[in-house]
Amino acid sequence: MKEGDLTSREKTLVALGIVISKQCGDCILSWVGTAIEEGITFEELVEVCGVAILLNGGPGAAYSCQAVETYQELKEED
């Protein structure tokens, strides 16, 4: 995740899209936490979810909901 041509923030957004598409609940929890640490906004997360839904259909929608709920829960803890 070291910065190169892409920033670590950008790589985190890519990782979020991948774990949503891979339908990995534990991975979503981990990467949403990382996203919050990286300063990813709710709006950015929703945009990533939109791409996951576009490319992954119904399962993308289901796991995008999990990512959104996880983000909201973790932000409430702050």
PDB file of N, CA, C and O in Angstrom:
ATOM      1  N   MET A   1       0.818  -1.190   0.000  1.00  0.00           N
ATOM      2  CA  MET A   1       0.000   0.000   0.000  1.00  0.00           C
ATOM      3  C   MET A   1       0.867   1.262   0.000  1.00  0.00           C
ATOM      4  O   MET A   1       0.367   2.381   0.108  1.00  0.00           O
ATOM      5  N   LYS A   2       2.168   1.048  -0.123  1.00  0.00           N
ATOM      6  CA  LYS A   2       3.090   2.174  -0.190  1.00  0.00           C
ATOM      7  C   LYS A   2       2.752   3.055  -1.387  1.00  0.00           C
ATOM      8  O   LYS A   2       2.385   2.557  -2.451  1.00  0.00           O
ATOM      9  N   GLU A   3       2.879   4.354  -1.207  1.00  0.00           N
ATOM     10  CA  GLU A   3       2.542   5.284  -2.281  1.00  0.00           C
ATOM     11  C   GLU A   3       3.507   5.146  -3.451  1.00  0.00           C
ATOM     12  O   GLU A   3       4.715   4.990  -3.276  1.00  0.00           O
ATOM     13  N   GLY A   4       2.949   5.208  -4.622  1.00  0.00           N
ATOM     14  CA  GLY A   4       3.694   5.202  -5.876  1.00  0.00           C
ATOM     15  C   GLY A   4       2.990   6.185  -6.788  1.00  0.00           C
ATOM     16  O   GLY A   4       2.775   7.339  -6.417  1.00  0.00           O
ATOM     17  N   ASP A   5       2.633   5.738  -7.966  1.00  0.00           N
ATOM     18  CA  ASP A   5       1.846   6.591  -8.857  1.00  0.00           C
ATOM     19  C   ASP A   5       0.449   6.815  -8.289  1.00  0.00           C
ATOM     20  O   ASP A   5      -0.178   7.845  -8.540  1.00  0.00           O
ATOM     21  N   LEU A   6      -0.032   5.837  -7.517  1.00  0.00           N
ATOM     22  CA  LEU A   6      -1.299   5.997  -6.800  1.00  0.00           C
ATOM     23  C   LEU A   6      -1.004   6.284  -5.340  1.00  0.00           C
ATOM     24  O   LEU A   6      -0.060   5.742  -4.764  1.00  0.00           O
ATOM     25  N   THR A   7      -1.815   7.134  -4.755  1.00  0.00           N
ATOM     26  CA  THR A   7      -1.656   7.402  -3.317  1.00  0.00           C
ATOM     27  C   THR A   7      -2.214   6.225  -2.526  1.00  0.00           C
ATOM     28  O   THR A   7      -2.939   5.392  -3.070  1.00  0.00           O
ATOM     29  N   SER A   8      -1.874   6.158  -1.246  1.00  0.00           N
ATOM     30  CA  SER A   8      -2.425   5.083  -0.418  1.00  0.00           C
ATOM     31  C   SER A   8      -3.946   5.219  -0.300  1.00  0.00           C
ATOM     32  O   SER A   8      -4.649   4.216  -0.174  1.00  0.00           O
ATOM     33  N   ARG A   9      -4.452   6.444  -0.339  1.00  0.00           N
ATOM     34  CA  ARG A   9      -5.910   6.678  -0.335  1.00  0.00           C
ATOM     35  C   ARG A   9      -6.546   6.040  -1.568  1.00  0.00           C
ATOM     36  O   ARG A   9      -7.552   5.338  -1.470  1.00  0.00           O
ATOM     37  N   GLU A  10      -5.948   6.296  -2.719  1.00  0.00           N
ATOM     38  CA  GLU A  10      -6.489   5.736  -3.966  1.00  0.00           C
ATOM     39  C   GLU A  10      -6.432   4.210  -3.952  1.00  0.00           C
ATOM     40  O   GLU A  10      -7.369   3.549  -4.400  1.00  0.00           O
ATOM     41  N   LYS A  11      -5.356   3.662  -3.448  1.00  0.00           N
ATOM     42  CA  LYS A  11      -5.232   2.217  -3.361  1.00  0.00           C
ATOM     43  C   LYS A  11      -6.274   1.640  -2.402  1.00  0.00           C
ATOM     44  O   LYS A  11      -6.788   0.544  -2.624  1.00  0.00           O
ATOM     45  N   THR A  12      -6.577   2.370  -1.352  1.00  0.00           N
ATOM     46  CA  THR A  12      -7.604   1.934  -0.403  1.00  0.00           C
ATOM     47  C   THR A  12      -8.972   1.910  -1.072  1.00  0.00           C
ATOM     48  O   THR A  12      -9.759   0.992  -0.840  1.00  0.00           O
ATOM     49  N   LEU A  13      -9.262   2.903  -1.896  1.00  0.00           N
ATOM     50  CA  LEU A  13     -10.531   2.914  -2.631  1.00  0.00           C
ATOM     51  C   LEU A  13     -10.613   1.714  -3.575  1.00  0.00           C
ATOM     52  O   LEU A  13     -11.668   1.090  -3.689  1.00  0.00           O
ATOM     53  N   VAL A  14      -9.524   1.389  -4.243  1.00  0.00           N
ATOM     54  CA  VAL A  14      -9.490   0.217  -5.121  1.00  0.00           C
ATOM     55  C   VAL A  14      -9.729  -1.051  -4.296  1.00  0.00           C
ATOM     56  O   VAL A  14     -10.514  -1.916  -4.684  1.00  0.00           O
ATOM     57  N   ALA A  15      -9.049  -1.147  -3.163  1.00  0.00           N
ATOM     58  CA  ALA A  15      -9.206  -2.322  -2.298  1.00  0.00           C
ATOM     59  C   ALA A  15     -10.652  -2.477  -1.836  1.00  0.00           C
ATOM     60  O   ALA A  15     -11.171  -3.592  -1.790  1.00  0.00           O
ATOM     61  N   LEU A  16     -11.298  -1.377  -1.499  1.00  0.00           N
ATOM     62  CA  LEU A  16     -12.702  -1.445  -1.089  1.00  0.00           C
ATOM     63  C   LEU A  16     -13.573  -2.017  -2.200  1.00  0.00           C
ATOM     64  O   LEU A  16     -14.422  -2.875  -1.954  1.00  0.00           O
ATOM     65  N   GLY A  17     -13.364  -1.547  -3.406  1.00  0.00           N
ATOM     66  CA  GLY A  17     -14.133  -2.072  -4.533  1.00  0.00           C
ATOM     67  C   GLY A  17     -13.905  -3.563  -4.728  1.00  0.00           C
ATOM     68  O   GLY A  17     -14.832  -4.308  -5.044  1.00  0.00           O
ATOM     69  N   ILE A  18     -12.673  -3.986  -4.538  1.00  0.00           N
ATOM     70  CA  ILE A  18     -12.351  -5.404  -4.714  1.00  0.00           C
ATOM     71  C   ILE A  18     -13.003  -6.251  -3.630  1.00  0.00           C
ATOM     72  O   ILE A  18     -13.615  -7.273  -3.942  1.00  0.00           O
ATOM     73  N   VAL A  19     -12.888  -5.851  -2.358  1.00  0.00           N
ATOM     74  CA  VAL A  19     -13.448  -6.687  -1.288  1.00  0.00           C
ATOM     75  C   VAL A  19     -14.971  -6.728  -1.347  1.00  0.00           C
ATOM     76  O   VAL A  19     -15.579  -7.731  -0.973  1.00  0.00           O
ATOM     77  N   ILE A  20     -15.593  -5.644  -1.815  1.00  0.00           N
ATOM     78  CA  ILE A  20     -17.045  -5.671  -2.012  1.00  0.00           C
ATOM     79  C   ILE A  20     -17.387  -6.679  -3.104  1.00  0.00           C
ATOM     80  O   ILE A  20     -18.311  -7.477  -2.948  1.00  0.00           O
ATOM     81  N   SER A  21     -16.651  -6.644  -4.200  1.00  0.00           N
ATOM     82  CA  SER A  21     -16.900  -7.573  -5.306  1.00  0.00           C
ATOM     83  C   SER A  21     -16.584  -9.015  -4.932  1.00  0.00           C
ATOM     84  O   SER A  21     -17.228  -9.941  -5.425  1.00  0.00           O
ATOM     85  N   LYS A  22     -15.599  -9.210  -4.066  1.00  0.00           N
ATOM     86  CA  LYS A  22     -15.236 -10.561  -3.627  1.00  0.00           C
ATOM     87  C   LYS A  22     -16.190 -11.093  -2.563  1.00  0.00           C
ATOM     88  O   LYS A  22     -16.119 -12.262  -2.186  1.00  0.00           O
ATOM     89  N   GLN A  23     -17.097 -10.218  -2.076  1.00  0.00           N
ATOM     90  CA  GLN A  23     -18.128 -10.604  -1.117  1.00  0.00           C
ATOM     91  C   GLN A  23     -17.528 -11.151   0.179  1.00  0.00           C
ATOM     92  O   GLN A  23     -17.962 -12.179   0.698  1.00  0.00           O
ATOM     93  N   CYS A  24     -16.531 -10.444   0.681  1.00  0.00           N
ATOM     94  CA  CYS A  24     -15.827 -10.864   1.895  1.00  0.00           C
ATOM     95  C   CYS A  24     -16.187  -9.923   3.042  1.00  0.00           C
ATOM     96  O   CYS A  24     -15.650  -8.820   3.142  1.00  0.00           O
ATOM     97  N   GLY A  25     -17.090 -10.362   3.896  1.00  0.00           N
ATOM     98  CA  GLY A  25     -17.566  -9.530   5.001  1.00  0.00           C
ATOM     99  C   GLY A  25     -16.461  -9.080   5.946  1.00  0.00           C
ATOM    100  O   GLY A  25     -16.403  -7.908   6.316  1.00  0.00           O
ATOM    101  N   ASP A  26     -15.580 -10.003   6.343  1.00  0.00           N
ATOM    102  CA  ASP A  26     -14.484  -9.633   7.241  1.00  0.00           C
ATOM    103  C   ASP A  26     -13.535  -8.650   6.574  1.00  0.00           C
ATOM    104  O   ASP A  26     -13.009  -7.744   7.220  1.00  0.00           O
ATOM    105  N   CYS A  27     -13.319  -8.837   5.275  1.00  0.00           N
ATOM    106  CA  CYS A  27     -12.449  -7.923   4.528  1.00  0.00           C
ATOM    107  C   CYS A  27     -13.067  -6.530   4.448  1.00  0.00           C
ATOM    108  O   CYS A  27     -12.367  -5.522   4.545  1.00  0.00           O
ATOM    109  N   ILE A  28     -14.392  -6.487   4.270  1.00  0.00           N
ATOM    110  CA  ILE A  28     -15.083  -5.197   4.230  1.00  0.00           C
ATOM    111  C   ILE A  28     -14.875  -4.467   5.547  1.00  0.00           C
ATOM    112  O   ILE A  28     -14.553  -3.279   5.554  1.00  0.00           O
ATOM    113  N   LEU A  29     -15.054  -5.164   6.658  1.00  0.00           N
ATOM    114  CA  LEU A  29     -14.852  -4.544   7.971  1.00  0.00           C
ATOM    115  C   LEU A  29     -13.440  -3.974   8.088  1.00  0.00           C
ATOM    116  O   LEU A  29     -13.257  -2.838   8.524  1.00  0.00           O
ATOM    117  N   SER A  30     -12.463  -4.753   7.703  1.00  0.00           N
ATOM    118  CA  SER A  30     -11.074  -4.318   7.800  1.00  0.00           C
ATOM    119  C   SER A  30     -10.783  -3.118   6.900  1.00  0.00           C
ATOM    120  O   SER A  30     -10.185  -2.136   7.340  1.00  0.00           O
ATOM    121  N   TRP A  31     -11.207  -3.204   5.637  1.00  0.00           N
ATOM    122  CA  TRP A  31     -10.875  -2.147   4.683  1.00  0.00           C
ATOM    123  C   TRP A  31     -11.683  -0.880   4.897  1.00  0.00           C
ATOM    124  O   TRP A  31     -11.198   0.213   4.603  1.00  0.00           O
ATOM    125  N   VAL A  32     -12.897  -1.001   5.399  1.00  0.00           N
ATOM    126  CA  VAL A  32     -13.643   0.218   5.735  1.00  0.00           C
ATOM    127  C   VAL A  32     -12.942   0.933   6.881  1.00  0.00           C
ATOM    128  O   VAL A  32     -12.864   2.162   6.887  1.00  0.00           O
ATOM    129  N   GLY A  33     -12.435   0.185   7.847  1.00  0.00           N
ATOM    130  CA  GLY A  33     -11.661   0.794   8.930  1.00  0.00           C
ATOM    131  C   GLY A  33     -10.426   1.508   8.406  1.00  0.00           C
ATOM    132  O   GLY A  33     -10.110   2.619   8.832  1.00  0.00           O
ATOM    133  N   THR A  34      -9.738   0.867   7.487  1.00  0.00           N
ATOM    134  CA  THR A  34      -8.572   1.495   6.864  1.00  0.00           C
ATOM    135  C   THR A  34      -8.981   2.750   6.101  1.00  0.00           C
ATOM    136  O   THR A  34      -8.286   3.765   6.142  1.00  0.00           O
ATOM    137  N   ALA A  35     -10.107   2.674   5.408  1.00  0.00           N
ATOM    138  CA  ALA A  35     -10.596   3.826   4.641  1.00  0.00           C
ATOM    139  C   ALA A  35     -10.855   5.018   5.558  1.00  0.00           C
ATOM    140  O   ALA A  35     -10.512   6.153   5.226  1.00  0.00           O
ATOM    141  N   ILE A  36     -11.452   4.758   6.693  1.00  0.00           N
ATOM    142  CA  ILE A  36     -11.714   5.838   7.654  1.00  0.00           C
ATOM    143  C   ILE A  36     -10.397   6.436   8.129  1.00  0.00           C
ATOM    144  O   ILE A  36     -10.266   7.655   8.230  1.00  0.00           O
ATOM    145  N   GLU A  37      -9.431   5.586   8.420  1.00  0.00           N
ATOM    146  CA  GLU A  37      -8.105   6.073   8.840  1.00  0.00           C
ATOM    147  C   GLU A  37      -7.457   6.919   7.746  1.00  0.00           C
ATOM    148  O   GLU A  37      -6.742   7.876   8.043  1.00  0.00           O
ATOM    149  N   GLU A  38      -7.705   6.571   6.487  1.00  0.00           N
ATOM    150  CA  GLU A  38      -7.132   7.300   5.352  1.00  0.00           C
ATOM    151  C   GLU A  38      -7.909   8.577   5.028  1.00  0.00           C
ATOM    152  O   GLU A  38      -7.506   9.347   4.156  1.00  0.00           O
ATOM    153  N   GLY A  39      -9.020   8.801   5.729  1.00  0.00           N
ATOM    154  CA  GLY A  39      -9.802  10.014   5.495  1.00  0.00           C
ATOM    155  C   GLY A  39     -10.784   9.916   4.341  1.00  0.00           C
ATOM    156  O   GLY A  39     -11.247  10.935   3.828  1.00  0.00           O
ATOM    157  N   ILE A  40     -11.106   8.693   3.928  1.00  0.00           N
ATOM    158  CA  ILE A  40     -12.083   8.501   2.861  1.00  0.00           C
ATOM    159  C   ILE A  40     -13.445   8.961   3.369  1.00  0.00           C
ATOM    160  O   ILE A  40     -13.863   8.605   4.471  1.00  0.00           O
ATOM    161  N   THR A  41     -14.121   9.743   2.562  1.00  0.00           N
ATOM    162  CA  THR A  41     -15.424  10.275   2.966  1.00  0.00           C
ATOM    163  C   THR A  41     -16.530   9.271   2.657  1.00  0.00           C
ATOM    164  O   THR A  41     -16.347   8.332   1.883  1.00  0.00           O
ATOM    165  N   PHE A  42     -17.669   9.495   3.280  1.00  0.00           N
ATOM    166  CA  PHE A  42     -18.836   8.664   3.016  1.00  0.00           C
ATOM    167  C   PHE A  42     -19.206   8.730   1.533  1.00  0.00           C
ATOM    168  O   PHE A  42     -19.545   7.716   0.922  1.00  0.00           O
ATOM    169  N   GLU A  43     -19.138   9.917   0.974  1.00  0.00           N
ATOM    170  CA  GLU A  43     -19.480  10.102  -0.445  1.00  0.00           C
ATOM    171  C   GLU A  43     -18.545   9.311  -1.353  1.00  0.00           C
ATOM    172  O   GLU A  43     -18.983   8.746  -2.356  1.00  0.00           O
ATOM    173  N   GLU A  44     -17.260   9.267  -1.008  1.00  0.00           N
ATOM    174  CA  GLU A  44     -16.307   8.479  -1.802  1.00  0.00           C
ATOM    175  C   GLU A  44     -16.629   6.988  -1.702  1.00  0.00           C
ATOM    176  O   GLU A  44     -16.577   6.266  -2.698  1.00  0.00           O
ATOM    177  N   LEU A  45     -16.961   6.537  -0.501  1.00  0.00           N
ATOM    178  CA  LEU A  45     -17.337   5.137  -0.319  1.00  0.00           C
ATOM    179  C   LEU A  45     -18.562   4.796  -1.158  1.00  0.00           C
ATOM    180  O   LEU A  45     -18.598   3.758  -1.819  1.00  0.00           O
ATOM    181  N   VAL A  46     -19.568   5.671  -1.131  1.00  0.00           N
ATOM    182  CA  VAL A  46     -20.783   5.424  -1.907  1.00  0.00           C
ATOM    183  C   VAL A  46     -20.462   5.351  -3.401  1.00  0.00           C
ATOM    184  O   VAL A  46     -21.052   4.547  -4.123  1.00  0.00           O
ATOM    185  N   GLU A  47     -19.549   6.169  -3.858  1.00  0.00           N
ATOM    186  CA  GLU A  47     -19.171   6.130  -5.275  1.00  0.00           C
ATOM    187  C   GLU A  47     -18.494   4.804  -5.623  1.00  0.00           C
ATOM    188  O   GLU A  47     -18.763   4.228  -6.677  1.00  0.00           O
ATOM    189  N   VAL A  48     -17.626   4.323  -4.751  1.00  0.00           N
ATOM    190  CA  VAL A  48     -16.999   3.014  -4.959  1.00  0.00           C
ATOM    191  C   VAL A  48     -18.069   1.927  -4.991  1.00  0.00           C
ATOM    192  O   VAL A  48     -18.020   1.020  -5.820  1.00  0.00           O
ATOM    193  N   CYS A  49     -19.031   2.027  -4.084  1.00  0.00           N
ATOM    194  CA  CYS A  49     -20.124   1.050  -4.048  1.00  0.00           C
ATOM    195  C   CYS A  49     -20.906   1.067  -5.360  1.00  0.00           C
ATOM    196  O   CYS A  49     -21.321   0.016  -5.848  1.00  0.00           O
ATOM    197  N   GLY A  50     -21.102   2.229  -5.921  1.00  0.00           N
ATOM    198  CA  GLY A  50     -21.807   2.335  -7.192  1.00  0.00           C
ATOM    199  C   GLY A  50     -21.097   1.573  -8.296  1.00  0.00           C
ATOM    200  O   GLY A  50     -21.737   0.917  -9.118  1.00  0.00           O
ATOM    201  N   VAL A  51     -19.789   1.660  -8.313  1.00  0.00           N
ATOM    202  CA  VAL A  51     -19.019   0.922  -9.324  1.00  0.00           C
ATOM    203  C   VAL A  51     -19.121  -0.580  -9.060  1.00  0.00           C
ATOM    204  O   VAL A  51     -19.274  -1.365  -9.996  1.00  0.00           O
ATOM    205  N   ALA A  52     -19.036  -0.984  -7.785  1.00  0.00           N
ATOM    206  CA  ALA A  52     -19.152  -2.406  -7.441  1.00  0.00           C
ATOM    207  C   ALA A  52     -20.518  -2.958  -7.860  1.00  0.00           C
ATOM    208  O   ALA A  52     -20.616  -4.079  -8.359  1.00  0.00           O
ATOM    209  N   ILE A  53     -21.560  -2.166  -7.656  1.00  0.00           N
ATOM    210  CA  ILE A  53     -22.904  -2.592  -8.058  1.00  0.00           C
ATOM    211  C   ILE A  53     -23.000  -2.685  -9.580  1.00  0.00           C
ATOM    212  O   ILE A  53     -23.566  -3.639 -10.115  1.00  0.00           O
ATOM    213  N   LEU A  54     -22.451  -1.705 -10.265  1.00  0.00           N
ATOM    214  CA  LEU A  54     -22.471  -1.700 -11.732  1.00  0.00           C
ATOM    215  C   LEU A  54     -21.826  -2.961 -12.293  1.00  0.00           C
ATOM    216  O   LEU A  54     -22.339  -3.562 -13.237  1.00  0.00           O
ATOM    217  N   LEU A  55     -20.710  -3.354 -11.715  1.00  0.00           N
ATOM    218  CA  LEU A  55     -19.949  -4.484 -12.250  1.00  0.00           C
ATOM    219  C   LEU A  55     -20.315  -5.829 -11.644  1.00  0.00           C
ATOM    220  O   LEU A  55     -19.946  -6.874 -12.180  1.00  0.00           O
ATOM    221  N   ASN A  56     -21.054  -5.810 -10.506  1.00  0.00           N
ATOM    222  CA  ASN A  56     -21.301  -7.066  -9.790  1.00  0.00           C
ATOM    223  C   ASN A  56     -22.779  -7.302  -9.493  1.00  0.00           C
ATOM    224  O   ASN A  56     -23.128  -8.288  -8.844  1.00  0.00           O
ATOM    225  N   GLY A  57     -23.641  -6.418  -9.956  1.00  0.00           N
ATOM    226  CA  GLY A  57     -25.080  -6.627  -9.824  1.00  0.00           C
ATOM    227  C   GLY A  57     -25.578  -6.758  -8.392  1.00  0.00           C
ATOM    228  O   GLY A  57     -25.132  -6.046  -7.493  1.00  0.00           O
ATOM    229  N   GLY A  58     -26.512  -7.683  -8.202  1.00  0.00           N
ATOM    230  CA  GLY A  58     -27.150  -7.887  -6.900  1.00  0.00           C
ATOM    231  C   GLY A  58     -26.184  -8.145  -5.760  1.00  0.00           C
ATOM    232  O   GLY A  58     -26.303  -7.513  -4.710  1.00  0.00           O
ATOM    233  N   PRO A  59     -25.223  -9.059  -5.930  1.00  0.00           N
ATOM    234  CA  PRO A  59     -24.267  -9.267  -4.848  1.00  0.00           C
ATOM    235  C   PRO A  59     -23.467  -7.995  -4.520  1.00  0.00           C
ATOM    236  O   PRO A  59     -23.130  -7.742  -3.363  1.00  0.00           O
ATOM    237  N   GLY A  60     -23.175  -7.217  -5.540  1.00  0.00           N
ATOM    238  CA  GLY A  60     -22.484  -5.951  -5.294  1.00  0.00           C
ATOM    239  C   GLY A  60     -23.332  -5.019  -4.450  1.00  0.00           C
ATOM    240  O   GLY A  60     -22.816  -4.309  -3.586  1.00  0.00           O
ATOM    241  N   ALA A  61     -24.637  -5.021  -4.701  1.00  0.00           N
ATOM    242  CA  ALA A  61     -25.552  -4.190  -3.917  1.00  0.00           C
ATOM    243  C   ALA A  61     -25.614  -4.667  -2.473  1.00  0.00           C
ATOM    244  O   ALA A  61     -25.573  -3.859  -1.544  1.00  0.00           O
ATOM    245  N   ALA A  62     -25.713  -5.977  -2.286  1.00  0.00           N
ATOM    246  CA  ALA A  62     -25.799  -6.518  -0.923  1.00  0.00           C
ATOM    247  C   ALA A  62     -24.551  -6.193  -0.110  1.00  0.00           C
ATOM    248  O   ALA A  62     -24.650  -5.761   1.039  1.00  0.00           O
ATOM    249  N   TYR A  63     -23.399  -6.395  -0.693  1.00  0.00           N
ATOM    250  CA  TYR A  63     -22.165  -6.151   0.049  1.00  0.00           C
ATOM    251  C   TYR A  63     -21.822  -4.672   0.129  1.00  0.00           C
ATOM    252  O   TYR A  63     -21.104  -4.246   1.033  1.00  0.00           O
ATOM    253  N   SER A  64     -22.332  -3.890  -0.810  1.00  0.00           N
ATOM    254  CA  SER A  64     -22.189  -2.437  -0.698  1.00  0.00           C
ATOM    255  C   SER A  64     -22.965  -1.924   0.505  1.00  0.00           C
ATOM    256  O   SER A  64     -22.506  -1.036   1.223  1.00  0.00           O
ATOM    257  N   CYS A  65     -24.149  -2.494   0.716  1.00  0.00           N
ATOM    258  CA  CYS A  65     -24.934  -2.117   1.909  1.00  0.00           C
ATOM    259  C   CYS A  65     -24.146  -2.427   3.175  1.00  0.00           C
ATOM    260  O   CYS A  65     -24.144  -1.638   4.120  1.00  0.00           O
ATOM    261  N   GLN A  66     -23.481  -3.568   3.193  1.00  0.00           N
ATOM    262  CA  GLN A  66     -22.662  -3.929   4.356  1.00  0.00           C
ATOM    263  C   GLN A  66     -21.536  -2.915   4.541  1.00  0.00           C
ATOM    264  O   GLN A  66     -21.246  -2.514   5.668  1.00  0.00           O
ATOM    265  N   ALA A  67     -20.908  -2.505   3.463  1.00  0.00           N
ATOM    266  CA  ALA A  67     -19.817  -1.530   3.560  1.00  0.00           C
ATOM    267  C   ALA A  67     -20.329  -0.190   4.086  1.00  0.00           C
ATOM    268  O   ALA A  67     -19.689   0.432   4.934  1.00  0.00           O
ATOM    269  N   VAL A  68     -21.477   0.251   3.588  1.00  0.00           N
ATOM    270  CA  VAL A  68     -22.057   1.520   4.030  1.00  0.00           C
ATOM    271  C   VAL A  68     -22.428   1.450   5.509  1.00  0.00           C
ATOM    272  O   VAL A  68     -22.124   2.369   6.269  1.00  0.00           O
ATOM    273  N   GLU A  69     -23.084   0.365   5.920  1.00  0.00           N
ATOM    274  CA  GLU A  69     -23.468   0.204   7.321  1.00  0.00           C
ATOM    275  C   GLU A  69     -22.236   0.150   8.227  1.00  0.00           C
ATOM    276  O   GLU A  69     -22.230   0.729   9.313  1.00  0.00           O
ATOM    277  N   THR A  70     -21.206  -0.543   7.775  1.00  0.00           N
ATOM    278  CA  THR A  70     -19.967  -0.626   8.555  1.00  0.00           C
ATOM    279  C   THR A  70     -19.340   0.748   8.704  1.00  0.00           C
ATOM    280  O   THR A  70     -18.890   1.111   9.791  1.00  0.00           O
ATOM    281  N   TYR A  71     -19.305   1.508   7.633  1.00  0.00           N
ATOM    282  CA  TYR A  71     -18.748   2.866   7.681  1.00  0.00           C
ATOM    283  C   TYR A  71     -19.512   3.692   8.715  1.00  0.00           C
ATOM    284  O   TYR A  71     -18.907   4.350   9.561  1.00  0.00           O
ATOM    285  N   GLN A  72     -20.831   3.655   8.644  1.00  0.00           N
ATOM    286  CA  GLN A  72     -21.648   4.459   9.564  1.00  0.00           C
ATOM    287  C   GLN A  72     -21.436   4.025  11.011  1.00  0.00           C
ATOM    288  O   GLN A  72     -21.340   4.871  11.900  1.00  0.00           O
ATOM    289  N   GLU A  73     -21.362   2.732  11.258  1.00  0.00           N
ATOM    290  CA  GLU A  73     -21.149   2.235  12.610  1.00  0.00           C
ATOM    291  C   GLU A  73     -19.781   2.652  13.147  1.00  0.00           C
ATOM    292  O   GLU A  73     -19.670   3.098  14.289  1.00  0.00           O
ATOM    293  N   LEU A  74     -18.749   2.508  12.332  1.00  0.00           N
ATOM    294  CA  LEU A  74     -17.406   2.869  12.783  1.00  0.00           C
ATOM    295  C   LEU A  74     -17.273   4.378  13.008  1.00  0.00           C
ATOM    296  O   LEU A  74     -16.578   4.810  13.928  1.00  0.00           O
ATOM    297  N   LYS A  75     -17.931   5.172  12.176  1.00  0.00           N
ATOM    298  CA  LYS A  75     -17.875   6.631  12.352  1.00  0.00           C
ATOM    299  C   LYS A  75     -18.618   7.058  13.619  1.00  0.00           C
ATOM    300  O   LYS A  75     -18.233   8.035  14.261  1.00  0.00           O
ATOM    301  N   GLU A  76     -19.679   6.334  13.982  1.00  0.00           N
ATOM    302  CA  GLU A  76     -20.404   6.644  15.223  1.00  0.00           C
ATOM    303  C   GLU A  76     -19.534   6.421  16.447  1.00  0.00           C
ATOM    304  O   GLU A  76     -19.689   7.101  17.461  1.00  0.00           O
ATOM    305  N   GLU A  77     -18.613   5.460  16.348  1.00  0.00           N
ATOM    306  CA  GLU A  77     -17.715   5.145  17.457  1.00  0.00           C
ATOM    307  C   GLU A  77     -16.675   6.232  17.689  1.00  0.00           C
ATOM    308  O   GLU A  77     -16.108   6.334  18.776  1.00  0.00           O
ATOM    309  N   ASP A  78     -16.425   7.045  16.661  1.00  0.00           N
ATOM    310  CA  ASP A  78     -15.405   8.115  16.776  1.00  0.00           C
ATOM    311  C   ASP A  78     -15.798   9.148  17.803  1.00  0.00           C
ATOM    312  O   ASP A  78     -15.061  10.108  18.026  1.00  0.00           O
TER     313      ASP A  78
END
